[in-house]
Amino acid sequence: MERTMHNGDLRLSDVGKEVTLLGWVSNKRNLGSLVFIDLRDASGVVQLIAQDPSILPDVRNEYVVEAKGVVEKKDVPNPALKTGEIEVVLHSLKVISKANLTPFIIADKTDALEETRLKYRYLDLRRPCLLHNLRVRAEIVRCWHEYFGANGFLEVETPILNLATPEGARDYLVPSRLHHGSFYALPQSPQLWKQLLMIGGVERYYQVAKCFRDEDLRADRQPEFTQLDEEVSFMDQEQILTLNEGFLQKVFRELLGVEISLPLRRMPYWEAMDVYGSDKPDTRYGLLIRDLHPLLSDVPFDGFHGVPYIKGIVVPGVAKETSRKVLDELTNEARKFRLKGVLSLKMLDGQLQGSFLKFLSEEKQAALVSELGLKDGDLLLFASSDDRRAIDFGLGALRTLYAKKLGLIKPGTYDLLWVVDFPMFDPIEGQPGVYSAEHHPFTRPRDEDLAFLESDPERVLAYAYDIVINGYECGGGTLRIFDHDTQWKIFNLLGLSDEDVAKKFGWFIDAFQYGVPPHGGMAYGLDRLTMILCGTDNIRDVIAFPKNLQAVDPTSKAPAEVSEDQLEVLGIQIKEEE
């Protein structure tokens, strides 16, 4: 068989050509004297017409066929198809491969459950929308190679079988056959290796890296994922951000035809948190968090006494429809973020209403209306807390909820910004003076904050940055510590003993004795970046063979039990569940 054209490439300029096409039968319509067949391949769909139905063999949906005929102009164009101005008048049709009735319709619009689609993913991938997503993914990778290759970066592969190191999530472990009782760990990221490449003098590294994290799943997370990973020596933070803005500009220009203005905004972490309630703020809509502490700290309400944070958001036009049940649901949502409760006031018929009014004098009410610019129909949601992150995240969750409910986000718009100046440490709840790393333990503190490492760790900010697109963190990175003494101070602040450091990172820290260049880098989540550019909110839509929310591959049924012989070779015995 010899294909002369791809189906989706045919146009009016091809009228009169004899063509041989290959593909799957997407649809068949028998009108008696005429038979129409939609033929689909990876490039798209074209309509075939048999003016003499007797030339057709028995052919059904999803049969693979070879079609020969002449391209002709359609009397009535179909604007929904790229090939809608032409059709192919058949001379012959040959069945190459037959197909059973598929478990769901192969079309963009389907009512099939996701689990069914994932079980038959090879059929699901025939849907044009999924093929489009894979093309976008491939084009992002193409831009990645072109851009960083042109900027003098060297592509280097880093190991997949690693030593287990604490990086925030559980490792996937691989037992060693040669060393019973010992395990490799699959990489959560290439972090340590790319830093060693900088110490090794590579200076500019990049790769498309597979990463693995054994953590709870959600719509935008997978146990195995792909990073666009980079590291560079002798650049400061601003130079790294500028470099990466060029890559993002190339991606948006070439894939979407969207021109993004540079430089992108730089928003400090605490501004993002205090105003938008998120370290990945979506600034395409309002509903901003307002500081109410100056107004309300002195009201006779026990929940406000002595707390450092009183904040709220104003939601326009929803006061009348907000019932007690709705308010309870909002409180439950906020509690997911350690916020104890949510209070409310409604602006109706020109005055404030709500049970909290008993704590507010008329002067306070007037000041609140004036300060917040409250209008008829507005709903004020507010809370207090001694935990800055809890109140910001809690109100931020309500902000996001209402933005979706009220349709405040215009489709097809893109909001890009850098969040910078992250805290170096995150206090561990219920353990005063104990911290975890906000990013990772190799993040470099800002020079001006080094003096506070021991006296006031929570005050220390880092050379850390995330690229945020439409409220999603699509990538992030830091400048790295290149000073041996500073690195040990950070380890100690994170509660790691010298013995812990030697055991987990000794092989890495030893390299710090031999001249370390200032360096930094970042990584993009390829899956999440593709998800945004494809306009979906489900990361499984942009991965060829994803896992489901139970970390199972519905196609192959992995993970699965293995034979006793395989376990014996590895020196492993399975413990029965109690």
C-alpha positions as CSV (number, residue, x, y, z in Angstrom):
1,M,0.0,0.0,0.0
2,E,1.3,3.5,-0.8
3,R,-0.4,6.5,0.8
4,T,-0.2,9.6,-1.4
5,M,-1.7,12.1,1.1
6,H,-2.7,12.4,4.7
7,N,-6.4,12.8,5.1
8,G,-6.4,16.1,7.0
9,D,-4.1,17.8,4.6
10,L,-6.4,17.7,1.5
11,R,-7.6,21.2,0.3
12,L,-9.2,22.9,-2.7
13,S,-5.8,23.0,-4.3
14,D,-5.9,19.2,-4.5
15,V,-9.1,19.1,-6.6
16,G,-8.6,16.7,-9.6
17,K,-5.8,14.7,-7.9
18,E,-5.9,10.9,-7.8
19,V,-5.2,10.0,-4.1
20,T,-4.6,6.9,-2.0
21,L,-5.6,7.4,1.6
22,L,-5.3,5.2,4.7
23,G,-7.1,5.3,8.0
24,W,-10.0,4.3,10.2
25,V,-13.6,4.6,9.3
26,S,-15.0,7.2,11.7
27,N,-18.6,7.2,10.4
28,K,-20.6,5.6,7.6
29,R,-23.9,7.0,6.2
30,N,-25.8,4.9,3.7
31,L,-28.4,6.9,1.6
32,G,-29.1,4.0,-0.8
33,S,-27.8,5.4,-4.0
34,L,-24.9,7.1,-2.2
35,V,-22.7,6.1,0.7
36,F,-20.6,8.6,2.7
37,I,-17.7,7.6,4.8
38,D,-15.6,9.8,7.1
39,L,-12.1,8.5,7.0
40,R,-9.8,9.5,10.0
41,D,-6.1,9.4,10.4
42,A,-3.7,11.2,12.7
43,S,-3.9,14.4,10.6
44,G,-7.7,14.7,10.5
45,V,-10.9,13.5,8.8
46,V,-11.9,13.6,5.1
47,Q,-15.3,12.6,3.6
48,L,-15.3,9.8,1.0
49,I,-18.3,9.3,-1.3
50,A,-19.2,6.1,-3.1
51,Q,-21.5,7.0,-6.1
52,D,-21.7,3.3,-6.8
53,P,-22.2,1.5,-3.5
54,S,-21.6,-1.9,-5.2
55,I,-17.8,-1.2,-5.2
56,L,-17.8,-1.2,-1.4
57,P,-17.0,-4.2,0.7
58,D,-18.7,-4.7,4.1
59,V,-17.2,-1.9,6.1
60,R,-18.0,-0.6,9.6
61,N,-16.8,1.9,12.1
62,E,-13.1,1.6,13.1
63,Y,-12.2,-0.7,10.2
64,V,-8.8,0.2,8.8
65,V,-9.1,0.7,5.1
66,E,-7.3,1.8,2.0
67,A,-9.3,4.3,-0.2
68,K,-8.5,5.3,-3.8
69,G,-10.3,8.1,-5.6
70,V,-10.4,11.6,-7.0
71,V,-10.6,14.8,-5.0
72,E,-13.6,16.9,-5.9
73,K,-15.1,20.2,-4.7
74,K,-18.1,19.9,-2.4
75,D,-21.4,21.5,-3.4
76,V,-22.1,22.4,0.2
77,P,-18.9,23.0,2.3
78,N,-18.7,21.8,5.9
79,P,-17.0,24.6,7.9
80,A,-16.5,22.3,10.9
81,L,-13.8,20.4,9.1
82,K,-10.4,21.5,7.8
83,T,-11.2,19.4,4.7
84,G,-14.8,20.6,4.6
85,E,-14.5,22.2,1.1
86,I,-13.6,18.9,-0.7
87,E,-14.5,15.2,-0.8
88,V,-13.0,12.1,-2.4
89,V,-15.0,10.3,-4.9
90,L,-14.1,6.6,-4.5
91,H,-12.8,4.3,-7.2
92,S,-12.1,1.5,-4.7
93,L,-12.0,0.7,-1.0
94,K,-10.1,-2.1,0.5
95,V,-10.4,-3.4,4.1
96,I,-7.0,-3.9,5.8
97,S,-8.2,-4.7,9.3
98,K,-11.6,-5.4,10.8
99,A,-12.8,-4.1,14.2
100,N,-15.3,-5.2,16.8
101,L,-17.9,-2.8,18.1
102,T,-15.9,-0.3,20.4
103,P,-16.9,0.1,24.0
104,F,-17.5,3.9,23.4
105,I,-17.9,6.2,20.5
106,I,-14.6,7.5,19.1
107,A,-15.3,11.2,19.0
108,D,-14.4,14.3,20.9
109,K,-17.7,14.4,22.7
110,T,-18.2,11.2,24.6
111,D,-20.2,10.2,27.7
112,A,-17.9,7.3,28.4
113,L,-16.6,7.2,32.0
114,E,-12.9,8.1,32.4
115,E,-12.0,4.7,33.8
116,T,-13.5,3.0,30.7
117,R,-11.5,5.4,28.4
118,L,-8.3,4.7,30.3
119,K,-8.9,0.9,30.2
120,Y,-9.1,1.2,26.4
121,R,-6.7,4.1,26.1
122,Y,-5.5,3.0,22.7
123,L,-9.0,3.7,21.5
124,D,-9.3,6.9,23.4
125,L,-6.2,8.2,21.8
126,R,-7.9,8.0,18.4
127,R,-10.2,10.9,19.5
128,P,-8.9,14.0,17.7
129,C,-8.9,16.1,21.0
130,L,-6.4,13.7,22.6
131,L,-4.2,13.6,19.5
132,H,-4.2,17.4,19.5
133,N,-3.0,17.4,23.2
134,L,-0.2,15.0,22.4
135,R,0.9,17.3,19.5
136,V,0.9,20.3,21.8
137,R,3.0,18.4,24.2
138,A,5.5,17.4,21.5
139,E,5.7,21.0,20.3
140,I,6.5,22.3,23.8
141,V,9.4,19.8,23.9
142,R,10.5,20.9,20.4
143,C,10.6,24.5,21.6
144,W,12.5,23.4,24.7
145,H,15.2,21.8,22.7
146,E,15.5,24.6,20.1
147,Y,15.6,27.4,22.7
148,F,18.0,26.0,25.2
149,G,20.2,24.4,22.5
150,A,20.5,27.8,20.9
151,N,21.4,29.3,24.2
152,G,24.4,27.0,24.7
153,F,22.9,24.4,27.0
154,L,24.1,20.9,27.0
155,E,21.6,18.0,27.2
156,V,22.7,15.5,29.8
157,E,20.8,12.5,31.1
158,T,20.9,11.9,34.8
159,P,20.5,8.5,36.6
160,I,17.1,6.9,37.1
161,L,18.3,4.4,39.8
162,N,19.3,6.6,42.7
163,L,20.0,6.7,46.4
164,A,16.8,7.5,48.4
165,T,16.9,11.1,49.7
166,P,14.2,13.1,51.5
167,E,12.7,15.5,49.0
168,G,9.1,16.0,50.4
169,A,7.3,12.9,49.0
170,R,7.7,9.2,49.4
171,D,10.2,7.5,47.1
172,Y,9.4,4.7,44.8
173,L,11.9,2.0,45.7
174,V,13.6,-0.6,43.4
175,P,15.1,-3.7,45.1
176,S,18.6,-4.7,44.2
177,R,19.1,-8.3,43.0
178,L,22.8,-8.2,43.6
179,H,22.6,-6.5,47.1
180,H,19.8,-8.1,49.0
181,G,18.2,-5.7,51.4
182,S,19.4,-2.7,49.5
183,F,17.2,-0.5,47.3
184,Y,17.5,2.1,44.7
185,A,15.0,5.0,44.6
186,L,13.5,6.4,41.5
187,P,14.2,10.2,41.2
188,Q,11.7,12.7,42.6
189,S,13.7,15.1,40.5
190,P,17.3,15.3,39.1
191,Q,18.1,18.0,41.7
192,L,21.4,16.7,43.2
193,W,22.7,15.4,39.9
194,K,22.2,18.7,38.1
195,Q,24.0,20.5,40.9
196,L,26.9,18.1,40.6
197,L,27.0,18.8,36.9
198,M,27.5,22.5,37.8
199,I,30.3,21.6,40.2
200,G,31.6,19.4,37.3
201,G,32.0,22.5,35.1
202,V,29.1,21.8,32.6
203,E,27.8,25.3,33.4
204,R,24.6,25.0,31.2
205,Y,22.5,21.8,31.4
206,Y,19.0,20.8,30.4
207,Q,17.0,17.6,29.8
208,V,13.5,16.2,29.5
209,A,13.5,14.3,32.8
210,K,11.2,11.5,34.1
211,C,10.4,11.9,37.8
212,F,8.5,9.8,40.3
213,R,6.7,10.6,43.6
214,D,4.6,8.3,45.7
215,E,2.0,10.8,46.9
216,D,-1.7,11.3,46.9
217,L,-3.1,12.1,43.5
218,R,-5.5,14.7,42.1
219,A,-6.6,16.1,38.7
220,D,-3.2,17.9,38.1
221,R,-0.8,15.3,39.7
222,Q,0.6,11.9,38.6
223,P,2.9,9.4,40.3
224,E,5.2,9.6,37.3
225,F,5.6,12.9,35.5
226,T,7.9,14.8,33.2
227,Q,10.0,17.8,34.0
228,L,11.7,20.2,31.6
229,D,14.8,20.6,33.8
230,E,17.6,23.1,33.6
231,E,20.6,24.4,35.6
232,V,23.1,27.1,34.9
233,S,26.2,28.5,36.6
234,F,27.2,32.1,37.0
235,M,23.8,33.7,36.6
236,D,21.8,35.6,39.2
237,Q,18.1,35.2,39.8
238,E,17.1,38.0,37.4
239,Q,19.2,36.6,34.6
240,I,17.6,33.2,35.1
241,L,14.1,34.6,35.0
242,T,14.9,36.6,31.9
243,L,16.3,33.5,30.2
244,N,13.2,31.6,30.9
245,E,10.8,34.3,29.8
246,G,12.3,34.0,26.3
247,F,11.4,30.3,26.4
248,L,7.8,31.0,27.5
249,Q,7.4,33.7,24.9
250,K,8.5,31.3,22.2
251,V,6.1,28.6,23.4
252,F,3.1,31.0,23.5
253,R,3.9,32.6,20.2
254,E,4.5,29.4,18.2
255,L,1.9,27.2,19.8
256,L,-1.0,29.6,20.4
257,G,-0.2,32.6,18.4
258,V,-0.3,34.6,21.6
259,E,2.2,37.4,22.2
260,I,3.1,37.8,25.9
261,S,4.6,41.0,27.1
262,L,8.0,40.9,28.7
263,P,9.3,41.2,31.4
264,L,6.6,39.4,33.3
265,R,5.5,40.7,36.7
266,R,7.5,39.7,39.8
267,M,5.1,39.3,42.8
268,P,6.6,38.7,46.3
269,Y,5.3,35.6,48.0
270,W,3.6,37.4,50.9
271,E,1.9,39.8,48.5
272,A,0.5,36.9,46.6
273,M,-0.7,35.2,49.8
274,D,-2.1,38.3,51.5
275,V,-4.0,39.7,48.4
276,Y,-4.9,36.5,46.5
277,G,-4.8,33.8,49.1
278,S,-2.4,31.6,47.1
279,D,1.2,31.2,46.3
280,K,0.1,30.6,42.7
281,P,-2.3,33.5,42.3
282,D,-4.8,33.9,39.4
283,T,-4.9,37.6,38.8
284,R,-7.4,37.5,36.0
285,Y,-10.2,38.4,38.3
286,G,-10.8,40.4,41.5
287,L,-12.3,39.2,44.8
288,L,-9.1,40.4,46.5
289,I,-8.5,39.7,50.2
290,R,-8.8,42.8,52.3
291,D,-7.0,43.4,55.6
292,L,-9.7,44.2,58.2
293,H,-7.5,44.1,61.3
294,P,-7.3,48.0,61.6
295,L,-11.1,48.2,61.5
296,L,-12.2,45.2,63.5
297,S,-9.4,44.3,66.0
298,D,-11.1,46.4,68.8
299,V,-14.7,45.1,68.4
300,P,-16.1,43.1,71.4
301,F,-15.9,39.7,69.7
302,D,-13.8,37.0,71.5
303,G,-12.5,35.6,68.3
304,F,-10.8,38.8,67.4
305,H,-9.0,39.5,70.7
306,G,-5.3,39.3,70.4
307,V,-5.2,37.7,66.9
308,P,-2.8,39.3,64.4
309,Y,-4.9,38.6,61.3
310,I,-8.5,39.6,60.5
311,K,-9.2,39.4,56.7
312,G,-12.1,39.2,54.4
313,I,-13.3,39.1,50.8
314,V,-16.3,40.9,49.2
315,V,-18.3,38.8,46.7
316,P,-20.6,41.0,44.6
317,G,-24.3,40.1,43.9
318,V,-24.7,36.9,45.9
319,A,-26.0,38.1,49.3
320,K,-29.7,37.4,48.7
321,E,-29.1,33.8,47.5
322,T,-26.6,32.9,50.3
323,S,-28.4,30.7,52.8
324,R,-27.2,29.4,56.1
325,K,-26.5,26.1,54.3
326,V,-24.3,27.8,51.8
327,L,-22.4,29.6,54.6
328,D,-21.9,26.2,56.4
329,E,-20.5,24.8,53.1
330,L,-18.1,27.7,52.8
331,T,-16.9,27.2,56.4
332,N,-16.3,23.5,55.7
333,E,-14.2,24.5,52.6
334,A,-12.1,27.0,54.6
335,R,-11.5,24.4,57.4
336,K,-9.6,22.3,54.9
337,F,-6.9,24.9,55.2
338,R,-6.8,25.1,59.0
339,L,-9.2,28.1,59.2
340,K,-11.5,27.6,62.2
341,G,-14.5,29.3,60.7
342,V,-15.9,32.0,58.4
343,L,-18.2,34.9,59.4
344,S,-20.5,36.8,57.1
345,L,-22.4,40.1,56.6
346,K,-24.8,40.9,53.8
347,M,-25.5,44.3,52.2
348,L,-29.2,44.3,51.4
349,D,-31.6,47.2,51.0
350,G,-28.9,49.7,51.6
351,Q,-27.8,48.3,55.0
352,L,-25.7,45.6,56.5
353,Q,-27.5,42.4,57.8
354,G,-26.2,39.4,59.7
355,S,-25.8,38.1,63.2
356,F,-22.4,39.7,63.6
357,L,-24.0,43.2,63.6
358,K,-24.4,42.9,67.4
359,F,-20.7,43.4,67.7
360,L,-20.5,46.5,65.5
361,S,-21.5,50.0,66.4
362,E,-23.2,52.2,63.8
363,E,-19.8,54.0,63.3
364,K,-18.1,50.7,62.7
365,Q,-20.7,49.6,60.2
366,A,-20.4,52.8,58.3
367,A,-16.6,52.6,58.3
368,L,-16.8,49.0,57.0
369,V,-19.2,49.9,54.2
370,S,-17.1,52.9,53.2
371,E,-13.7,51.2,53.5
372,L,-14.8,48.1,51.4
373,G,-17.1,50.1,49.1
374,L,-19.9,47.7,49.8
375,K,-22.9,47.8,47.4
376,D,-26.4,46.3,47.5
377,G,-26.2,42.5,47.0
378,D,-22.6,42.2,48.3
379,L,-21.6,39.4,50.6
380,L,-18.7,40.0,53.0
381,L,-16.9,36.8,54.2
382,F,-14.3,37.3,56.9
383,A,-12.3,35.4,59.5
384,S,-9.6,35.7,62.1
385,S,-6.5,33.6,62.8
386,D,-3.1,33.7,64.4
387,D,-1.8,31.7,61.4
388,R,-1.1,33.9,58.4
389,R,-0.9,31.0,56.0
390,A,-4.2,29.5,57.2
391,I,-6.3,32.6,56.8
392,D,-4.7,33.4,53.4
393,F,-5.2,29.9,52.0
394,G,-8.7,29.6,53.5
395,L,-10.0,32.8,52.1
396,G,-8.1,32.1,48.8
397,A,-10.0,28.9,48.5
398,L,-13.3,30.8,48.8
399,R,-12.0,33.3,46.2
400,T,-11.4,30.5,43.7
401,L,-14.7,28.9,44.4
402,Y,-16.7,32.0,43.7
403,A,-14.6,32.9,40.6
404,K,-15.7,29.6,39.1
405,K,-19.3,29.9,40.3
406,L,-19.7,33.4,39.0
407,G,-17.9,32.8,35.7
408,L,-15.3,35.5,36.3
409,I,-12.6,33.8,34.3
410,K,-12.7,34.5,30.6
411,P,-11.8,31.4,28.5
412,G,-8.8,31.8,26.3
413,T,-7.0,34.3,28.5
414,Y,-3.6,33.8,29.9
415,D,-2.1,35.3,33.0
416,L,1.6,34.8,33.6
417,L,3.7,36.0,36.5
418,W,6.7,35.1,38.7
419,V,6.2,34.6,42.4
420,V,9.5,35.4,44.1
421,D,10.9,35.9,47.6
422,F,9.5,32.7,49.1
423,P,10.1,32.0,52.8
424,M,13.1,29.8,53.3
425,F,11.3,27.7,56.0
426,D,7.7,26.5,56.7
427,P,6.9,26.1,60.4
428,I,5.7,22.6,61.3
429,E,2.3,22.8,62.9
430,G,2.3,22.0,66.6
431,Q,6.1,21.8,66.8
432,P,7.5,25.3,67.7
433,G,11.0,26.0,66.4
434,V,10.8,23.0,64.0
435,Y,10.8,23.7,60.3
436,S,10.6,22.1,56.9
437,A,12.1,23.5,53.7
438,E,9.6,25.6,51.7
439,H,11.4,24.3,48.5
440,H,14.3,22.0,49.3
441,P,17.3,22.1,51.6
442,F,19.7,23.3,48.9
443,T,17.8,26.6,48.4
444,R,20.0,29.6,48.9
445,P,18.9,32.2,51.5
446,R,18.9,35.8,50.3
447,D,22.2,37.5,51.2
448,E,20.4,40.2,53.2
449,D,18.7,37.6,55.4
450,L,21.7,35.4,56.3
451,A,22.1,37.2,59.6
452,F,18.6,35.9,60.7
453,L,19.2,32.2,60.0
454,E,19.8,31.4,63.7
455,S,18.0,34.3,65.4
456,D,14.7,34.4,63.4
457,P,14.5,31.7,60.7
458,E,10.9,32.5,59.8
459,R,12.1,36.0,58.7
460,V,14.5,34.5,56.1
461,L,13.5,34.7,52.5
462,A,15.0,32.7,49.7
463,Y,16.2,33.2,46.2
464,A,13.2,31.1,45.0
465,Y,10.8,31.7,42.1
466,D,7.8,30.0,40.6
467,I,6.2,30.7,37.2
468,V,2.5,30.9,37.6
469,I,0.1,30.6,34.7
470,N,-3.7,31.0,35.2
471,G,-3.4,30.1,38.8
472,Y,-1.3,27.0,38.3
473,E,2.3,26.6,39.3
474,C,3.9,25.5,36.1
475,G,7.5,25.5,37.1
476,G,9.8,26.7,39.7
477,G,13.4,26.9,40.9
478,T,15.9,28.5,43.2
479,L,19.4,29.7,43.4
480,R,21.4,27.0,45.2
481,I,23.7,27.1,48.2
482,F,27.3,27.0,47.1
483,D,28.9,27.6,50.5
484,H,29.7,24.5,52.6
485,D,29.1,26.3,56.0
486,T,25.7,27.7,55.0
487,Q,24.5,24.3,53.7
488,W,25.3,22.7,57.1
489,K,23.4,25.5,58.9
490,I,20.4,24.8,56.8
491,F,20.6,21.1,57.4
492,N,20.7,21.7,61.2
493,L,17.8,24.1,61.1
494,L,15.8,21.4,59.4
495,G,16.5,19.0,62.2
496,L,19.1,16.9,60.4
497,S,21.9,15.6,62.5
498,D,25.5,15.4,61.2
499,E,24.9,11.6,61.0
500,D,21.7,12.1,59.0
501,V,23.4,14.5,56.6
502,A,26.4,12.1,56.1
503,K,24.1,9.2,55.5
504,K,21.6,10.8,53.1
505,F,23.7,13.6,51.4
506,G,27.3,12.8,52.2
507,W,28.2,11.8,48.7
508,F,26.7,15.2,47.5
509,I,28.1,17.4,50.2
510,D,31.7,16.0,49.7
511,A,31.7,17.8,46.4
512,F,31.4,21.2,48.1
513,Q,35.1,20.9,49.1
514,Y,36.3,21.3,45.6
515,G,35.2,24.7,44.4
516,V,31.4,25.3,43.8
517,P,30.3,27.9,41.3
518,P,27.2,30.1,42.1
519,H,24.4,28.3,40.3
520,G,20.7,28.0,40.0
521,G,18.0,26.6,37.9
522,M,14.4,25.6,37.5
523,A,12.1,22.9,36.2
524,Y,8.7,23.1,34.4
525,G,6.1,20.5,34.8
526,L,5.6,19.5,31.2
527,D,2.3,17.7,31.9
528,R,0.8,20.8,33.7
529,L,2.1,23.2,31.1
530,T,0.6,21.1,28.4
531,M,-2.7,20.9,30.3
532,I,-3.0,24.7,30.5
533,L,-2.1,25.3,26.8
534,C,-4.7,22.6,25.8
535,G,-7.4,24.2,27.9
536,T,-8.1,21.2,30.1
537,D,-8.0,20.9,33.9
538,N,-7.2,17.2,33.9
539,I,-3.6,16.2,33.6
540,R,-4.5,12.8,32.4
541,D,-5.8,14.3,29.2
542,V,-2.3,15.2,28.1
543,I,-0.4,12.0,29.0
544,A,-0.5,9.1,26.6
545,F,-0.9,6.4,29.2
546,P,-1.7,7.9,32.6
547,K,-2.4,6.4,36.0
548,N,-5.9,6.8,37.6
549,L,-6.5,8.4,41.0
550,Q,-5.5,5.1,42.7
551,A,-2.1,5.2,40.9
552,V,-3.2,2.2,38.8
553,D,-2.7,1.9,35.0
554,P,-6.1,0.7,33.8
555,T,-4.7,-0.4,30.5
556,S,-2.0,-2.8,31.8
557,K,-3.5,-3.2,35.3
558,A,-0.1,-2.3,36.9
559,P,0.8,-2.6,39.7
560,A,0.3,-6.3,40.0
561,E,1.6,-9.2,42.0
562,V,4.7,-11.0,40.9
563,S,5.7,-14.6,41.1
564,E,7.4,-16.2,44.2
565,D,10.4,-16.9,42.1
566,Q,10.9,-13.3,41.2
567,L,10.6,-12.3,44.9
568,E,13.0,-15.0,46.0
569,V,15.7,-13.7,43.5
570,L,15.4,-10.3,45.2
571,G,15.4,-11.7,48.7
572,I,11.9,-10.2,49.4
573,Q,9.1,-11.7,51.4
574,I,5.6,-10.2,51.3
575,K,4.1,-9.6,54.7
576,E,0.4,-10.5,54.9
577,E,-1.9,-7.6,55.9
578,E,-3.2,-8.0,59.4
